[in-house]
Amino acid sequence: MTHDVFECDNLTVVREQDGDTLRYVWRGVCDRRDAPPGLSEFIINEESRAASMLRLDFTPLKFVNSRMLVFLIRTIKAVSELGTSVHITYTSNVIFQSNLFAALEGALAHSASLVFEDRKSVTPGAA
């Protein structure tokens, strides 16, 4: 398994590759007005184009503002267009995650290659 790390301000995203699955674990806080520079390229790259599944784990994330919603929609659509399935894990125990991922799920409800998993028993920092 290989690991790479993206860091910007108080946001850390760790990429773990295990075979043909990529897992991105989001930690910290992102309260920027726009997506952190380089984050899109960190997620959409040669490895993600070759992967059969991307797992985006937001359960340890403490906060992102609503401006990240557009970034996430665009990124997930781009990955899905590559033929890669996307599995999103979050926790509705955290209000911002509950709201953000309800909106995200609604916006991407038509995507057959997208799965949302609510891990209600997880709190940020515990995963």
Secondary structure, DSSP 8 states (H G I E B T S, - for coil): -EEEEEEETTEEEEEEEETTEEEEEEEEEE--SS--TTHHHHHSSHHHHH-SEEEEE-TTEEEE-TTHHHHHHHHHHHHHHTT-EEEEEE-TTSHHHHHHHHHHHHHTTT-TTEEEEE-TT--TT--
